[in-house]
Amino acid sequence: MYKVTIINDGIETVIHHPAFGQPKLQSGQIKQEINKADGFIFMILPNNPGYNLIHPLKTLIKVLNLKTGKLEFDGRVLSPTENMAESGAFAKSYHCESELGYLNDSAQRHGEYHDISVRDFLQVIIDNHNRDVADDDIDKTFVVGEVTVTDPNDSLYRYLGYESTLDTIFDKLIDRLGGELQVRKENGVRYLDYLQNPGELKETEIRLSKNLKSITKEVDPSEIITRLIPLGTRIESDDSDATDASQARLTIESVNNGKDYIVDEDMENALGTVVVKSHVWDDITVPSILKTRGEQFLANNNRVKVKYTIDALDLFLLEKDPNQFEVGNYHRVINPVMNIDENLRIVGKTVDILYPNQNSLIVGDLFKTASQYQFEANKSASKVFELEGVVNTQSSRIRGLLEQVN
């Protein structure tokens, strides 16, 4: 089902093909996640034609889904590991990263930017990257593609330092404005898109007694803030030793009864504890506006994060479902035993190129308010002993579907 090809100086060598008599890898797994470079780990034996043709950072590698015609992985080889078993057999394992990782190969240059749009600021960052990698034998350049993320005023105030390009994009844009990076190829051009709400709601359901093999629910409150300190523009200081992090900033004390923080009382009562964090808005110079922005930030972002790890059969492979599971898309997930019936987003996916029936999904991007979190926890507790018959029925059905996939 999957074809793996390595490329050295434009010369292609197939190292894995599902057809009989073709070269095979011993193992191969692709890990895909939102806002991360995809990873591909594989093991190769000495009798493979590509065994001695793989060079870290130079060799390019592609994994093609022969059924859909989609490139599941497109990137380069990173680090090798050589193994010898007790039997004396040798093998090599390689870790690879997708093209998004090219943005780690460049550094930004110092600059101060006022009244600049999100797109134009990203263009500055990518121009710096392209200049750094212009002389590389491998094409690592990007073209700024679709940009749908915006600043409320569409007028950024940012500094650039000397960090890597990818770290800079996260620090100066994604961590402050949200959004997601996506790399796409069209007519040989590598585009970097910066999108606010990518992904579609698909028709295929992930349902108990149909295609759901297992599911684990994980609740992560680590990003919760019960008291937010909004910080605005820098305040001029005579201290020449002051770092960027230690410089004084505008606060809301003058418009908030002498307190420099805003309280999310519902979340504080639900958790029964106090968590204080700050957030910076460089472009805000008026305390009242800063307070409003802080209140909006708490209302929109202060949530308990719920993540699901799912093993589900991709019945698209058997032409029994209309949609394949792809990172970024939404699917309705139904498991009455765990009180789950919601449209959830696939934020991570593991693809086993040798055993497609062992693929797994990470479903997340679901954020609960304090009241929702408490209500659903109580409701789930009352359902622990319900629907046992449904679970037993699922077991036999899943076994039958696994036989078909294999």
Backbone torsions as a table, in degrees:
resi	resn	phi	psi	omega
1	MET	NA	-28.2	-178.6
2	TYR	-119.6	137.4	176.6
3	LYS	-113.7	129.5	-178.8
4	VAL	-115.3	128.3	-177.2
5	THR	-128.9	136.1	172.0
6	ILE	-105.8	150.8	-178.3
7	ILE	-131.0	126.2	174.8
8	ASN	-125.9	117.0	-179.9
9	ASP	51.8	39.8	177.5
10	GLY	84.3	-5.8	-179.3
11	ILE	-94.1	123.9	-176.7
12	GLU	-97.0	141.1	175.3
13	THR	-134.6	123.6	178.0
14	VAL	-80.4	124.5	179.6
15	ILE	-111.8	-5.9	175.6
16	HIS	-156.0	132.8	176.8
17	HIS	-151.5	137.7	-175.6
18	PRO	-72.2	-16.3	-176.7
19	ALA	-67.0	148.8	-179.9
20	PHE	-61.6	136.3	178.2
21	GLY	85.8	-4.6	179.5
22	GLN	-92.0	160.8	-179.4
23	PRO	-62.9	148.9	-177.8
24	LYS	-131.3	147.3	168.8
25	LEU	-91.2	155.0	177.9
26	GLN	-77.1	-30.8	178.0
27	SER	-160.3	160.0	178.1
28	GLY	-170.2	122.3	179.6
29	GLN	-133.1	132.9	175.9
30	ILE	-105.1	132.7	175.7
31	LYS	-116.0	120.8	-178.9
32	GLN	-117.3	131.8	177.6
33	GLU	-142.9	151.4	177.0
34	ILE	-66.6	136.5	177.2
35	ASN	60.2	29.2	172.8
36	LYS	-139.6	149.3	172.9
37	ALA	-65.3	132.9	176.8
38	ASP	-62.6	149.6	176.8
39	GLY	-117.9	149.2	176.3
40	PHE	-138.5	122.7	179.1
41	ILE	-118.7	128.7	-180.0
42	PHE	-142.4	159.5	176.8
43	MET	-119.9	136.7	-175.9
44	ILE	-130.6	143.5	-178.1
45	LEU	-102.0	161.0	-176.9
46	PRO	-60.2	-25.2	-178.5
47	ASN	-80.9	1.0	178.6
48	ASN	-82.7	137.4	-177.3
49	PRO	-61.1	-17.4	-179.3
50	GLY	-99.9	5.3	-171.8
51	TYR	-55.2	-43.6	-177.2
52	ASN	-103.1	17.5	-176.7
53	LEU	-112.1	10.7	-174.2
54	ILE	-106.9	122.2	-175.7
55	HIS	-125.5	123.9	-178.9
56	PRO	-55.4	138.0	177.3
57	LEU	69.9	-13.2	-179.3
58	LYS	-106.7	-42.4	-176.5
59	THR	-74.8	127.0	174.9
60	LEU	-90.3	155.5	-176.8
61	ILE	-146.6	139.6	-179.6
62	LYS	-131.6	142.3	174.6
63	VAL	-120.9	115.8	-176.1
64	LEU	-106.6	128.7	172.8
65	ASN	-81.3	109.5	-174.7
66	LEU	-70.5	-22.3	-179.9
67	LYS	-76.7	-41.0	-176.1
68	THR	-101.0	-16.3	-175.8
69	GLY	76.5	11.4	-177.6
70	LYS	-96.2	138.8	172.4
71	LEU	-76.5	110.9	179.5
72	GLU	-78.5	-23.9	179.2
73	PHE	-150.2	137.8	179.0
74	ASP	-147.0	111.2	-176.1
75	GLY	-172.9	-142.8	-175.4
76	ARG	-137.4	161.6	177.3
77	VAL	-83.2	136.3	176.4
78	LEU	-106.4	-102.8	-169.3
79	SER	-96.2	138.8	175.9
80	PRO	-99.8	155.3	170.8
81	THR	-135.6	126.6	-179.2
82	GLU	-104.9	134.8	-174.2
83	ASN	-125.1	147.8	168.8
84	MET	-131.0	122.0	-179.1
85	ALA	-79.6	170.1	178.7
86	GLU	-60.4	-28.6	-179.7
87	SER	-75.0	-8.8	-177.4
88	GLY	94.4	-0.1	-179.4
89	ALA	-77.1	139.4	-179.9
90	PHE	-105.3	151.3	175.5
91	ALA	-157.5	158.9	175.2
92	LYS	-124.6	142.5	174.6
93	SER	-118.1	145.2	-179.0
94	TYR	-132.5	142.4	172.2
95	HIS	-106.7	131.9	-177.5
96	CYS	-124.0	157.7	175.9
97	GLU	-131.2	150.7	-178.4
98	SER	-76.4	175.9	-172.1
99	GLU	-62.7	-22.5	177.1
100	LEU	-58.5	-29.0	179.3
101	GLY	-65.0	-17.7	177.3
102	TYR	-59.1	-25.8	-179.0
103	LEU	-70.9	-6.1	173.6
104	ASN	-86.2	-7.4	-174.8
105	ASP	-92.6	6.9	-178.8
106	SER	-133.6	159.9	177.3
107	ALA	-123.7	147.8	178.7
108	GLN	-81.1	172.8	178.1
109	ARG	-123.3	148.8	-175.3
110	HIS	-59.7	138.3	177.2
111	GLY	-168.3	155.6	177.4
112	GLU	-123.0	128.6	-171.7
113	TYR	-128.4	125.5	-179.9
114	HIS	-116.2	147.5	172.3
115	ASP	49.1	51.1	-178.6
116	ILE	-119.5	141.5	-179.6
117	SER	-75.9	164.6	178.9
118	VAL	-59.8	-45.9	-179.0
119	ARG	-62.1	-45.1	-178.0
120	ASP	-66.6	-35.9	178.6
121	PHE	-68.1	-41.1	175.9
122	LEU	-62.9	-36.3	178.4
123	GLN	-62.4	-39.8	177.0
124	VAL	-59.8	-45.3	-178.6
125	ILE	-62.9	-45.4	-178.1
126	ILE	-69.7	-34.6	175.9
127	ASP	-61.5	-41.9	176.9
128	ASN	-61.4	-43.0	179.0
129	HIS	-61.9	-48.7	-176.5
130	ASN	-61.3	-35.3	177.3
131	ARG	-65.9	-37.4	-179.1
132	ASP	-67.9	-35.6	-174.1
133	VAL	-102.3	9.3	-174.7
134	ALA	-60.4	-32.0	-175.9
135	ASP	-93.4	5.1	-178.7
136	ASP	-73.0	145.9	177.7
137	ASP	-66.6	-26.9	178.0
138	ILE	-97.5	137.0	177.6
139	ASP	-73.6	111.6	179.8
140	LYS	-116.7	11.5	-175.1
141	THR	-79.5	156.8	178.6
142	PHE	-127.6	154.5	169.1
143	VAL	-115.0	130.0	177.5
144	VAL	-64.6	123.5	-177.0
145	GLY	-99.6	-126.5	-178.1
146	GLU	-78.2	131.1	177.6
147	VAL	-126.1	111.6	180.0
148	THR	-112.3	-5.0	176.2
149	VAL	-78.8	134.3	179.8
150	THR	-130.7	156.1	170.4
151	ASP	-90.3	146.8	-179.6
152	PRO	-51.1	-34.8	179.3
153	ASN	-102.6	-2.4	-175.6
154	ASP	49.9	39.8	-177.4
155	SER	-150.4	89.2	-176.0
156	LEU	-80.8	154.1	171.7
157	TYR	-129.8	106.0	-172.3
158	ARG	-137.7	153.1	170.1
159	TYR	-109.7	149.1	169.7
160	LEU	-114.4	141.3	175.4
161	GLY	-111.4	-137.6	-176.9
162	TYR	-121.8	22.6	179.5
163	GLU	-73.8	169.2	177.0
164	SER	-62.9	156.1	-176.9
165	THR	-61.3	-44.4	-177.9
166	LEU	-65.2	-43.6	177.5
167	ASP	-61.1	-37.7	179.9
168	THR	-64.8	-42.9	179.7
169	ILE	-61.1	-40.9	179.2
170	PHE	-69.0	-44.2	-176.0
171	ASP	-68.8	-44.6	-172.5
172	LYS	-89.2	-19.9	-176.3
173	LEU	-124.4	-66.0	-170.5
174	ILE	-63.7	-45.2	-177.8
175	ASP	-66.3	-20.4	-177.0
176	ARG	-104.5	-33.4	-175.8
177	LEU	-113.3	-8.9	-174.7
178	GLY	79.2	-164.1	179.7
179	GLY	94.6	172.5	-175.1
180	GLU	-137.6	147.2	176.0
181	LEU	-94.6	138.3	174.3
182	GLN	-138.6	135.4	176.7
183	VAL	-102.6	131.8	176.9
184	ARG	-138.4	152.1	179.4
185	LYS	-114.9	132.7	174.4
186	GLU	-140.3	120.6	179.3
187	ASN	53.2	39.4	177.7
188	GLY	80.4	0.2	179.8
189	VAL	-98.6	131.0	-179.4
190	ARG	-94.3	112.4	-178.5
191	TYR	-101.3	144.4	171.7
192	LEU	-111.9	111.7	177.8
193	ASP	-95.9	144.3	176.1
194	TYR	-124.7	103.1	-166.1
195	LEU	-116.4	143.8	-179.3
196	GLN	-81.0	-50.1	-175.9
197	ASN	-136.0	66.8	178.0
198	PRO	-74.8	164.1	178.3
199	GLY	102.8	153.9	-178.6
200	GLU	-129.4	154.7	172.9
201	LEU	-82.4	118.2	-176.1
202	LYS	-98.3	158.7	-176.0
203	GLU	-74.1	-31.9	-176.0
204	THR	-66.2	128.0	177.7
205	GLU	-95.4	153.7	169.2
206	ILE	-108.9	105.6	-166.2
207	ARG	-130.9	138.6	171.8
208	LEU	-58.6	136.4	-179.0
209	SER	76.0	6.3	175.0
210	LYS	-119.6	-71.3	-176.9
211	ASN	-132.8	2.7	-178.5
212	LEU	-86.9	115.3	179.7
213	LYS	-87.5	-48.1	179.0
214	SER	-156.4	158.8	-179.7
215	ILE	-151.0	136.6	176.8
216	THR	-123.8	130.8	-179.2
217	LYS	-105.9	127.4	-178.7
218	GLU	-124.3	126.4	179.1
219	VAL	-103.5	125.2	-176.4
220	ASP	-121.5	105.2	178.3
221	PRO	-94.5	11.6	-170.4
222	SER	-66.3	-23.1	-179.3
223	GLU	-93.3	5.1	-176.7
224	ILE	-70.6	142.0	174.3
225	ILE	-125.9	123.4	174.8
226	THR	-96.9	-24.0	176.3
227	ARG	-135.6	118.2	-176.9
228	LEU	-104.8	131.9	172.8
229	ILE	-100.9	101.7	177.6
230	PRO	-75.6	133.9	-179.9
231	LEU	-124.1	134.5	-179.0
232	GLY	-104.2	-144.6	-175.0
233	THR	-64.0	158.5	178.2
234	ARG	-66.3	147.9	174.0
235	ILE	-103.8	128.6	-177.0
236	GLU	-55.6	138.6	-177.3
237	SER	-134.8	147.9	176.9
238	ASP	-87.5	-2.4	-178.2
239	ASP	-80.0	105.5	-177.3
240	SER	-71.0	-18.3	-179.1
241	ASP	-90.2	-2.3	-176.6
242	ALA	-67.9	130.7	175.9
243	THR	-86.5	170.9	179.4
244	ASP	-58.4	-38.4	-176.8
245	ALA	-74.6	-25.6	-175.0
246	SER	-96.8	-4.5	-179.8
247	GLN	-68.5	143.6	178.8
248	ALA	-68.2	148.1	-179.5
249	ARG	-134.1	161.5	175.7
250	LEU	-61.2	136.1	177.1
251	THR	-124.0	-176.6	-176.6
252	ILE	-106.3	10.0	-176.3
253	GLU	-53.4	-39.9	-174.4
254	SER	-69.2	-18.0	-179.0
255	VAL	-120.9	14.0	-175.3
256	ASN	-138.0	43.7	176.4
257	ASN	55.0	36.1	176.0
258	GLY	81.8	-0.7	179.3
259	LYS	-99.7	139.0	-179.0
260	ASP	-94.2	10.4	-177.7
261	TYR	-132.3	159.7	175.2
262	ILE	-113.6	140.0	-176.1
263	VAL	-105.8	131.9	168.9
264	ASP	-94.8	91.9	-171.4
265	GLU	-66.5	-38.0	179.6
266	ASP	-60.7	-46.4	-179.3
267	MET	-68.0	-38.4	-179.8
268	GLU	-64.8	-39.8	178.0
269	ASN	-69.6	-38.0	-178.5
270	ALA	-66.8	-41.3	-178.1
271	LEU	-84.2	-25.5	-178.8
272	GLY	71.7	25.4	179.8
273	THR	-152.9	168.0	-179.6
274	VAL	-110.2	129.0	175.8
275	VAL	-128.9	115.8	-176.5
276	VAL	-108.2	128.7	175.3
277	LYS	-141.5	163.1	179.5
278	SER	-116.3	160.2	174.7
279	HIS	-143.9	138.4	-172.5
280	VAL	-106.0	134.6	169.0
281	TRP	-121.6	97.8	-174.7
282	ASP	-61.2	-29.3	-170.8
283	ASP	-89.9	-3.4	-176.1
284	ILE	-92.9	127.9	-177.4
285	THR	-119.2	-1.4	-177.1
286	VAL	-116.6	123.5	-176.6
287	PRO	-55.9	-40.6	-177.9
288	SER	-65.1	-39.3	177.3
289	ILE	-67.3	-39.2	178.2
290	LEU	-61.1	-41.2	178.9
291	LYS	-64.8	-43.6	178.7
292	THR	-61.0	-43.7	179.4
293	ARG	-63.9	-37.6	177.7
294	GLY	-64.9	-40.6	178.2
295	GLU	-64.5	-40.4	177.7
296	GLN	-64.6	-40.1	179.8
297	PHE	-61.2	-46.2	179.1
298	LEU	-62.6	-43.4	-177.4
299	ALA	-64.2	-35.9	-173.8
300	ASN	-92.1	-24.4	-170.6
301	ASN	-118.9	-15.8	-173.9
302	ASN	-85.0	91.4	-175.7
303	ARG	-139.3	154.2	169.0
304	VAL	-79.0	126.2	-177.2
305	LYS	-88.4	129.4	179.7
306	VAL	-117.1	126.9	-178.3
307	LYS	-125.4	140.8	177.9
308	TYR	-118.8	134.5	170.9
309	THR	-105.7	122.5	-168.9
310	ILE	-125.2	134.7	163.9
311	ASP	-103.8	114.9	-177.7
312	ALA	-135.4	140.2	176.1
313	LEU	-72.8	128.1	176.6
314	ASP	-85.4	89.5	-175.9
315	LEU	-71.9	-3.6	171.3
316	PHE	-60.3	-31.0	179.7
317	LEU	-63.9	-28.2	179.3
318	LEU	-99.2	7.0	-178.2
319	GLU	60.0	33.8	177.8
320	LYS	-107.1	-5.6	175.8
321	ASP	-133.5	147.0	-175.3
322	PRO	-77.2	-19.9	-174.1
323	ASN	-127.3	142.0	171.9
324	GLN	-86.3	152.4	177.6
325	PHE	-76.9	120.3	-180.0
326	GLU	-132.1	142.9	-179.2
327	VAL	-60.9	132.9	178.3
328	GLY	104.5	-23.4	-178.6
329	ASN	-88.6	160.3	-179.3
330	TYR	-104.4	142.3	175.0
331	HIS	-137.1	148.6	175.1
332	ARG	-77.0	124.4	-179.7
333	VAL	-109.7	125.4	-174.3
334	ILE	-127.7	116.1	174.4
335	ASN	-146.6	91.4	-175.6
336	PRO	-59.5	-29.8	-178.0
337	VAL	-62.0	-36.2	-179.0
338	MET	-102.0	12.3	177.1
339	ASN	60.3	42.7	179.9
340	ILE	-114.9	120.3	172.5
341	ASP	-154.2	80.9	-172.8
342	GLU	-148.0	158.3	171.2
343	ASN	-82.9	113.0	-175.8
344	LEU	-118.9	154.4	-174.2
345	ARG	-102.0	138.2	174.3
346	ILE	-80.2	113.6	-178.7
347	VAL	-106.6	-7.4	176.8
348	GLY	-157.3	152.4	-177.2
349	LYS	-152.0	137.3	173.4
350	THR	-112.3	125.8	-178.9
351	VAL	-113.6	119.3	174.6
352	ASP	-95.5	112.9	-172.8
353	ILE	-73.3	-16.4	177.6
354	LEU	-94.8	-32.5	-176.6
355	TYR	-130.8	79.1	-176.8
356	PRO	-58.4	-23.0	-179.9
357	ASN	-72.5	-8.7	179.5
358	GLN	-100.3	12.2	177.5
359	ASN	-62.9	147.7	178.2
360	SER	-132.7	159.1	-177.1
361	LEU	-124.7	149.7	167.0
362	ILE	-113.6	120.0	-176.6
363	VAL	-112.2	123.4	-176.5
364	GLY	-149.3	-139.6	-177.7
365	ASP	60.4	24.6	177.8
366	LEU	-108.9	121.3	-176.3
367	PHE	-121.8	129.4	-175.9
368	LYS	-108.2	139.5	170.2
369	THR	-72.5	168.7	-178.8
370	ALA	-59.7	-42.9	-177.8
371	SER	-68.8	-38.7	177.4
372	GLN	-64.3	-41.5	-178.5
373	TYR	-61.1	-46.0	-179.4
374	GLN	-66.8	-43.7	-177.9
375	PHE	-62.1	-45.6	-176.6
376	GLU	-71.9	-31.0	176.4
377	ALA	-64.5	-41.9	178.8
378	ASN	-67.9	-40.4	-178.5
379	LYS	-67.2	-39.7	179.6
380	SER	-64.0	-36.7	-178.7
381	ALA	-62.1	-32.6	-178.1
382	SER	-79.0	-7.5	-176.4
383	LYS	-106.7	8.7	-173.2
384	VAL	-59.6	-38.5	-174.4
385	PHE	-100.3	10.2	-179.0
386	GLU	-91.0	159.1	168.8
387	LEU	61.1	32.7	178.5
388	GLU	-65.2	-32.2	178.6
389	GLY	-64.4	-35.5	178.6
390	VAL	-62.7	-41.7	-179.6
391	VAL	-63.6	-42.8	-179.7
392	ASN	-64.3	-38.6	178.5
393	THR	-64.5	-38.2	-179.1
394	GLN	-61.3	-40.4	-174.4
395	SER	-56.1	-46.3	-179.0
396	SER	-68.9	-35.9	-179.7
397	ARG	-67.8	-42.8	-179.4
398	ILE	-63.3	-39.1	178.7
399	ARG	-59.8	-40.8	178.3
400	GLY	-65.5	-40.4	-179.8
401	LEU	-68.9	-37.2	177.9
402	LEU	-61.2	-39.4	178.2
403	GLU	-62.3	-38.7	178.8
404	GLN	-66.5	-43.1	180.0
405	VAL	-62.7	-45.2	179.5
406	ASN	-62.6	NA	NA
